[in-house]
């Protein structure tokens, strides 16, 4: 009996922690009009799943042209950032050459194309042993910038 109670408490605690640490879903009707208008201007005819992060920014998640995308906005409709998941084959040759020369045997876990009001870049996540992922940022020409 004690084991059942322990695991029940553990499960409830885990769900509570998960709920506090994650983005919270928002229904489209709860998205501020300024945000929805800006989103529809940027991505007409797209339906998105909406979330609000702990800082109050709203994030739209959707698929477009076979890519998973995320777009962040301030509550007033100001666009913050767009992130598009891309395949490794969509990375510029210069990025792939850099990774081959400097990270032999390290697997590419994720690749994204990111746009903000001030910059555009590729973000590459390398899966290193023991969960010590490496994040590398490359400019539009494929040159390492961070």
N, C-alpha and C positions, 0 to 999 in steps of 0.2 A: 504494500500500500504506500509506503514511504517513497518507493521508487517512482510510482505513478505520479504522486504529488510533486516530486522533485522535477520530473520531466515536464509536467504540465506548467509548473512555475517557470522553468527554463524556456519553454516554448513561448509563453506569454511575454516574458522579459525580452526575448529575442525579437518578437514582433513589434514590441513597443520601441525598442532601440532602432530597428529598421525603419519604422514609420517616422521617427524624429530625425534620422540622418538623411533621408531621401527627399528628393523633390516631391512636391505635392501636386496631384492632378487637379486641373482646373477645367471646368466645362467651358465650351466655346462662348456660352452666354455670359460667363463671368470674366471674360477677357475684355479689358477696357477698349472702348470704341477706337481710340487713337491707335492702339496696338493692332487691332484687327484690320483697320484701314491700311496701315503701313504694310502689314503682312500681305494683304490682298493685292496691294500695288506691286509688291516685289514678286509674289508668287500667285498670280491669278489662277483660279480654278483648282487650287490645291486645298485639300482638307487635312488638317493637322491635329495631332494630339497635343494638348497644352499642359504645361506644368509651371509651377512657381517655385523658385529656389528660395533659400533662406534669406537672401538679400532683397527679395521682392521682385527680381527680374522674372520676366515671363519667357518661357522657352517653347517653341513650336517644334515638334518632331514629325517628320513626314518622309515620303519617298518621292523622288523626282528623277526621271531618266535613269532608273535602276540604281540610284544612289540614295543611301540613307542620309538625311540632312537634319540639322538642328539650327534654329535661328533664335537669337536672344534679343529681347527688347526691354527697355525701361518701361515703367508703368505709363509714362507720358507718350509712348509710341516711338521714342528714339531707338533706332537700330543700334545694337551693340556689336553683334558678331554673327557670322554664318559659318558653319562647319559642315563640310561634305566629306563623307567617308569615300575614299577612292581605293581602287585596287593597286597592288604593287606595280602592275604593268602601266599604270597611269602616271607614275612618278617619272620625272625627267631623267634622261640617261645620266646626266651629271650627278644626280642624287644616288642612283643605283651604283655608279662607278665609285663614288665616295664610300658608300656603305661596303661594297665589295673589298675595297682597299684597306679600310680601317676597322671593319667589324666582321672579319671572317668567322664563320661558324655561329654568328648571332642571328637569330630569326627576327624578321619583321613581324611584329604583332599587329600593328595597325598603321594606316596611312590616311591622313586627312588633308584636305585643301581648306584653309581658313582665310576668311576675309573679315577685316574690321574697318572702321572708318579711316584708320591711318596706315594699315598695311595688309599685304596679302602674302601668304606663305604656306609651305608644305610642313606638316608636323608628322614626324615619323616616330613611332614607338617601337623600340627594340626589346625583345623578350630575353632578358639575361637571366642566368641561373639565380636561384634563391629569391625570385621575385623582385630583384633590383632592376626594374625597367629603366631604360635609357630613352630620353626624349630629345630628339634633334629637330631643329627648326632650319628650313632652307628657304631662301627667297625665290621669287618667280623664275629666276634664271637657274635655280638649282644649286646655288652656292650656300654653304653652311653659314648661318648667322648666329646660331646659339646652340 
